[in-house]
Amino acid sequence: MIYEAPNVELYDTLMSDPERQEAIKRAGVIGFPVATFLNKV
């Protein structure tokens, strides 16, 4: 999955939201995603 966020802090906030975590589990995801952060140049 490719996801664009204005900053890493926003991504962390979104991914730590309990409702989002529950939605991820309901979708069948069984492991925590590995994130790689890239900067535009």
ZIJO-V175657 format. One record per residue. PHI is phi as a letter, one per 30 degrees, with the letter a starting at -180 (NA if undefined). D_LAST is the distance of its C-alpha to the last C-alpha in whole Angstrom. Layout:
# ZIJO-V175657
phi-><PHI	PHI>
d_last-><D_LAST	D_LAST>
This chain:
# ZIJO-V175657
phi-><NA	c	b	c	b	d	a	d	d	d	e	d	d	d	d	c	d	e	d	d	d	d	d	d	d	d	d	j	d	c	b	d	d	c	c	b	c	c	c	d	b>
d_last-><21	17	17	14	15	14	15	16	20	20	20	22	24	24	25	28	30	33	33	30	31	35	33	31	34	36	34	35	32	34	31	28	25	22	19	16	13	9	6	4	0>
